[in-house]
Amino acid sequence: MTHTDLTVFIVDDDPGVRDALSLLLSLHGYRTALFSTAADFLQRWTPGLSGCLLLDIRMPDMDGLTLQQTLRERGCRLPVIILTGHGDVDSARQAFRSQALDFLEKPVDEQRLLQAIEEACASQTAAQHQRRGSDEHARRYATLTPREREIMQLVVDGRHNRDIAELLGISVRTVEVHKSRLMDKLDAASIADLVRKHLSHGTGHG
């Protein structure tokens, strides 16, 4: 199994742990990037990174939980798996509060780690597809004329063609033409599909 567009970012101050994790993951088709400090990873991080993050808790200067919180504040979407040789309830609670996907104690069980990474990468891929879908909808929505947007909103509100024609002072035939064009632009197969796209992407009025 390969994960060519995803990287597992390993942040741990122990070179032995970094190398062992990197070897294990490479054998299972994962690309890895290794960092010895939180600061090193922060310098490398950009919003476009894809994959997941393996974070050690106890590191010099900035610990893993602080890095996790800092990344979250910056809008980082990478799923986080916490690794620690010093696990306690408070640390686990703090990690999950900051939306960690899992909290694993060293020495890490290989199967549990691989399962957690698989889940993290699956969630990252699903999120990417959702964002791409949202971007595509926004691009399509931007092609609508003001009249088409107006009619779309009325259709989504449950208005029939005759009602829309009376409200806008146009003919039913003109409403049908506008509706056909906007559905084509939004790639909506039916009125139900149009409503679904409108609601799932949070398209606003106007």
Secondary structure, DSSP 8 states (H G I E B T S, - for coil): ---TT-EEEEE-S-HHHHHHHHHHHHHTT-EEEEESSHHHHHHH--TT--EEEEEES--SSS-HHHHHHHHHHTT----EEEEESS--HHHHHHHHHTT-SEEEESS--HHHHHHHHHHHHHHHHHHHHHHHHHHHHHHHHTTS-HHHHHHHHHHHTT--HHHHHHHHT--HHHHHHHHHHHHHHTT-SSHHHHHHHHHHTT----
